[in-house]
Amino acid sequence: MTEPRPLGWKELDTLAPPSARVLVVEDDLGVRRGLERILAALGYEVRSAGSAEEADHWLSAERFELMLLDIKLPRMKGVEFLSWALERDRELAVVMLTGLDDPELAIQCLELGARTYLVKPIETDFLRLALRDALAVRRLLLERNARVGS
């Protein structure tokens, strides 16, 4: 049996699973459908929600590795839902989506536990890399938590 070799940042993506269950939370139907198509083409299993309430239903019914979460949702801000979702599943990888390039809001999201913050419209290759990064870091988190008996 071969010893695993050390990884650098460039090889971090090798830790990302080839497939994952992703929840898209986006109130704009056109954007939501576009993300669903892109994610399915990238090999992800996708569910989607147009509101925090609908996303709550999915998170209660199924387990997801990653959530794409719009910051502006009806009735509940995505930032509020981010905190709630991570209280429920602290190992859920979250990528925030927004139409606003607001550095203060981006910092708030990252401090609350989001892995990254993407400004729409999102280039497909950049989305692919952001998801791969978030899933690789999630895997490291899972492995670490399993060692310490989360």
C-alpha positions in Angstrom: 0.0 0.0 0.0 1.4 3.4 -1.0 1.6 6.2 1.4 -0.5 9.2 0.4 1.7 12.0 -0.9 1.5 15.6 0.4 -0.9 17.9 -1.5 -0.4 21.5 -2.3 -3.1 24.1 -3.2 -2.9 23.1 -6.8 -3.8 19.5 -6.0 -6.6 20.4 -3.6 -9.2 19.8 -6.3 -8.3 16.1 -6.3 -10.1 15.8 -3.0 -13.4 17.0 -4.5 -15.9 14.1 -5.2 -16.7 13.6 -8.9 -20.4 14.1 -8.1 -22.4 15.7 -5.3 -25.9 16.6 -4.3 -26.4 20.4 -4.7 -29.3 22.6 -3.6 -29.8 25.8 -5.6 -31.6 28.5 -3.7 -32.4 31.3 -6.1 -35.7 33.3 -6.5 -35.1 34.3 -10.1 -36.6 31.3 -12.1 -34.4 32.0 -15.2 -31.2 32.0 -13.2 -32.3 29.0 -11.2 -33.1 27.0 -14.3 -29.8 28.0 -15.9 -27.9 26.9 -12.8 -29.7 23.6 -12.8 -28.7 22.9 -16.4 -25.1 23.9 -15.8 -24.8 21.8 -12.6 -26.5 18.8 -14.2 -24.0 19.0 -17.1 -21.1 19.1 -14.6 -22.4 15.8 -13.2 -24.1 17.1 -10.0 -27.5 15.9 -8.7 -29.5 19.1 -8.4 -32.6 20.2 -6.4 -33.7 23.8 -6.4 -35.8 26.2 -4.4 -37.2 29.6 -5.0 -37.3 30.7 -1.4 -35.8 30.0 2.0 -39.0 28.2 3.0 -38.8 25.8 0.0 -35.0 25.3 0.7 -35.9 24.5 4.3 -38.2 21.7 3.0 -35.4 20.2 0.9 -32.8 20.4 3.7 -35.3 18.7 6.0 -36.0 15.9 3.5 -32.6 15.2 2.0 -28.9 15.5 2.6 -26.8 17.8 0.4 -23.1 18.3 0.2 -23.3 21.9 -1.2 -25.8 24.7 -1.4 -25.7 27.6 -3.9 -27.5 30.4 -2.0 -28.8 33.7 -3.4 -28.4 36.6 -1.0 -31.6 38.3 -2.0 -34.6 36.0 -1.3 -38.2 36.9 -0.6 -39.2 37.1 3.1 -35.8 36.0 4.4 -32.3 37.2 3.4 -29.9 34.6 2.2 -27.4 35.7 4.9 -30.0 34.8 7.6 -30.7 31.5 5.9 -27.0 30.8 5.6 -26.7 31.0 9.4 -29.7 28.8 9.9 -28.6 26.2 7.4 -25.1 25.9 8.9 -26.6 25.5 12.4 -28.6 22.5 11.0 -25.6 21.0 9.0 -22.3 22.6 9.9 -20.5 20.6 7.2 -22.7 21.9 4.3 -20.5 23.7 1.8 -22.2 27.0 0.9 -21.5 29.2 -2.1 -23.3 32.6 -2.0 -24.6 34.2 -5.1 -25.5 37.8 -5.6 -26.0 40.5 -8.2 -24.3 43.0 -6.0 -20.6 43.3 -5.7 -20.6 44.4 -2.1 -17.3 43.7 -0.2 -18.8 44.2 3.2 -21.6 41.7 2.5 -19.1 39.3 1.0 -17.0 39.5 4.2 -20.1 39.0 6.3 -21.0 35.8 4.4 -17.5 34.4 4.6 -17.4 35.1 8.4 -20.7 33.3 8.8 -19.3 30.2 7.1 -19.9 30.5 3.4 -16.9 29.1 1.4 -17.1 31.8 -1.3 -19.2 34.6 -2.7 -19.9 34.8 -6.5 -21.2 37.8 -8.3 -23.8 37.2 -11.1 -23.6 36.7 -14.0 -21.3 33.8 -13.2 -18.9 32.3 -15.7 -19.4 28.6 -16.0 -15.7 27.7 -15.6 -15.4 29.9 -12.5 -18.5 28.3 -11.0 -17.1 24.9 -11.7 -13.9 25.7 -9.9 -15.6 27.4 -7.0 -17.8 24.3 -6.5 -14.8 22.0 -6.7 -12.9 24.0 -4.2 -15.9 24.1 -1.8 -16.4 20.3 -2.0 -12.7 19.6 -1.5 -12.6 21.7 1.6 -15.8 20.1 2.8 -14.1 16.7 2.4 -11.2 17.9 4.6 -13.7 19.1 7.1 -15.5 15.8 7.2 -12.3 13.9 7.6 -11.1 16.1 10.4 -14.4 15.9 12.2 -14.4 12.1 11.9 -11.0 12.0 13.6 -12.1 14.2 16.5 -15.5 12.6 16.9 -17.7 15.4 15.8 
